[in-house]
Amino acid sequence: MKKPRISRREVEHIAWLAHIELTEEEKTLFTEQLNEILEYFRKIDSADTEGVSPTYHVLDLVNVYREDEVQESLTREEALSNAPKKERGFLKAPRIV
């Protein structure tokens, strides 16, 4: 059997960082599952990609955003028209301490 890439101790450390309590069975299960995921990555790494150009998207998309168009902004009154609370021309929000 191959040496696991992620040890049980590393799974325990990740759980500690995430403030997650794991049972002994979960530690064993997650160690196995994470190592299976890493094995898939190893298989992907071994794929022959010679002559395949890198891609960032599966579809050949070019900038799909609309053109920026200068438009008139809302007036202060329009912007505040639906505000539940306003004070001296500004939105009023509860104090957060």
Secondary structure, DSSP 8 states (H G I E B T S, - for coil): ----SS-HHHHHHHHHHTT----HHHHHHHHHHHHHHHHHHHHHHTS--TT----SSSS-----S----------HHHHHTT-S-EETTEE------
